Amino acid sequence: MANQRQGTKSCKTRAEVRGGGRKPWKQKGTGHARQGSIRSPQWRGGGVVFAPKPRDFRIKLNKKLKRLALKSVFSQKFLEKKIILIDDFKLKEIKTKFMKKILDNLNINNALLAYDNNKSEIFLSSRNIKNIKSREARFLNVYEILKFDNLVLTLCAVKKIEEMFGVGA
């Protein structure tokens, strides 16, 4: 989830806020507390003390670790009987209602649909259905597989996954 963070929030520090170059009043004899700039954090219009700055939150994971995590999640879904295999989605047209009808017949209301890379009609037909997400098989990730209750795979997607992990997987 850290890799999904945007990391774009930003505020200005006292060095970046406009103005405040001179001392507002002399150091001693005024009865006021000593001040160095009208743009220091305690002043209205001043900078933020530890201002957030744009940064990258990405965490690098090794390829073997990623593959092991995916294998583990697939095994867990298989043991829970949450993987549904479909020969192919036969849609008359690219329409959400046809996809919704297929999913209702399968009694699926929260699922991740995995398809082969040449099946964009599955993506286009399911993108507006609540709690349904579609992904190409090569882009499956652990977070999304765990997020959804069911994993619906086409046979082409299974072949693609077997290519990724080897036939013995």
C-alpha positions in Angstrom: 0.0 0.0 0.0 3.0 2.3 0.5 3.7 2.1 -3.2 0.2 3.3 -4.0 0.7 6.6 -2.0 1.0 9.7 -4.2 3.4 11.6 -1.9 2.5 15.0 -3.5 1.4 17.0 -0.4 3.4 20.2 0.2 3.4 23.2 2.5 5.8 26.2 2.7 8.4 26.5 5.4 9.5 29.8 6.9 12.2 30.1 4.2 9.7 29.7 1.4 6.9 32.0 2.7 6.9 35.5 1.1 8.1 38.5 3.1 9.6 38.8 6.6 13.1 39.8 5.8 13.7 42.3 8.6 13.3 42.2 12.3 9.8 43.5 13.3 11.0 45.4 16.4 14.2 45.8 18.3 15.4 43.0 20.6 15.1 44.9 24.0 13.1 47.6 25.5 9.7 47.3 23.9 8.0 44.9 26.3 7.2 42.6 23.5 8.8 39.1 23.2 11.8 39.0 21.0 11.0 38.3 17.3 13.3 37.7 14.3 10.8 37.6 11.5 7.1 38.1 10.9 7.1 34.8 8.9 8.2 32.5 11.7 5.7 29.7 12.5 4.0 31.4 15.5 2.9 34.4 13.3 -0.2 34.4 11.1 0.9 34.0 7.6 4.1 32.4 8.8 5.6 29.1 7.5 4.8 25.6 8.7 7.3 24.2 11.2 7.9 20.7 9.8 6.2 21.2 6.5 5.4 18.1 4.4 7.3 18.0 1.1 6.8 15.8 -2.0 8.5 12.5 -1.6 8.5 8.9 -2.9 7.1 6.3 -0.5 8.0 3.3 -2.6 9.4 0.2 -1.0 11.4 -2.1 -3.2 10.5 -5.8 -2.9 12.6 -8.5 -4.5 11.1 -10.4 -7.4 11.3 -13.8 -5.6 9.5 -12.3 -2.6 6.7 -10.9 -4.8 6.3 -14.2 -6.6 6.2 -16.1 -3.3 3.6 -13.8 -1.9 1.4 -14.2 -5.1 1.8 -18.0 -4.9 0.8 -17.9 -1.2 -2.3 -15.8 -1.9 -3.4 -18.0 -4.8 -3.0 -21.1 -2.5 -5.0 -19.4 0.2 -7.8 -18.5 -2.2 -7.8 -22.0 -3.6 -8.1 -23.6 -0.1 -10.9 -21.2 0.8 -12.7 -22.2 -2.5 -12.8 -18.6 -3.6 -11.3 -19.1 -7.1 -13.9 -19.4 -9.9 -12.7 -20.6 -13.3 -14.6 -19.6 -16.4 -14.0 -20.8 -19.9 -14.6 -17.4 -21.4 -16.9 -14.4 -20.9 -19.3 -14.5 -23.9 -20.8 -11.0 -24.2 -23.2 -10.0 -27.0 -22.0 -6.4 -26.8 -19.7 -4.4 -24.6 -22.4 -3.5 -22.1 -22.4 -3.4 -18.3 -25.8 -5.1 -18.0 -24.6 -8.2 -19.8 -21.6 -8.5 -17.5 -23.9 -7.8 -14.5 -26.2 -10.6 -15.6 -23.3 -13.1 -15.9 -22.0 -12.2 -12.4 -25.5 -12.4 -10.9 -25.9 -15.9 -12.4 -22.6 -16.9 -10.8 -23.8 -15.3 -7.5 -20.8 -13.0 -7.4 -21.0 -9.5 -5.9 -17.4 -8.8 -4.8 -14.7 -10.1 -7.1 -11.5 -9.5 -9.0 -11.8 -10.6 -12.6 -8.6 -11.7 -14.3 -8.4 -12.0 -18.0 -5.9 -12.4 -20.9 -4.5 -9.2 -22.4 -6.6 -9.3 -25.5 -10.0 -9.2 -23.7 -10.6 -5.4 -23.2 -14.4 -6.0 -23.4 -14.3 -7.6 -20.0 -12.6 -4.5 -18.6 -15.0 -2.1 -20.4 -18.1 -4.0 -19.4 -17.2 -4.4 -15.7 -15.6 -1.1 -14.8 -18.8 0.5 -13.6 -20.0 -2.3 -11.4 -19.6 -1.7 -7.7 -17.2 -4.1 -5.8 -16.0 -5.6 -9.1 -12.5 -4.9 -10.5 -11.0 -6.4 -13.7 -7.2 -6.8 -14.3 -5.0 -8.4 -16.9 -3.5 -11.6 -15.5 0.0 -10.3 -15.8 -0.9 -7.3 -13.6 -2.4 -9.2 -10.6 -1.1 -8.2 -7.3 -1.4 -9.5 -3.7 -3.2 -6.4 -2.3 -6.1 -6.6 -4.9 -6.4 -10.4 -4.6 -6.8 -10.1 -0.8 -9.1 -7.1 -1.0 -11.8 -8.9 -3.0 -13.7 -12.0 -1.8 -13.6 -14.0 -5.0 -11.1 -14.3 -7.8 -12.6 -15.0 -11.2 -10.2 -16.4 -13.8 -10.6 -17.1 -17.4 -8.7 -20.2 -18.8 -6.5 -17.9 -20.8 -5.6 -16.0 -17.6 -4.8 -19.3 -15.9 -2.4 -20.2 -18.7 -0.8 -16.8 -18.4 -0.3 -17.3 -14.6 1.2 -20.7 -15.3 3.7 -19.1 -17.7 4.6 -16.5 -15.0 5.2 -19.1 -12.3 6.1 -22.2 -14.2 3.9 -25.2 -14.9 4.6 -26.9 -11.5 3.0 -24.0 -9.7 
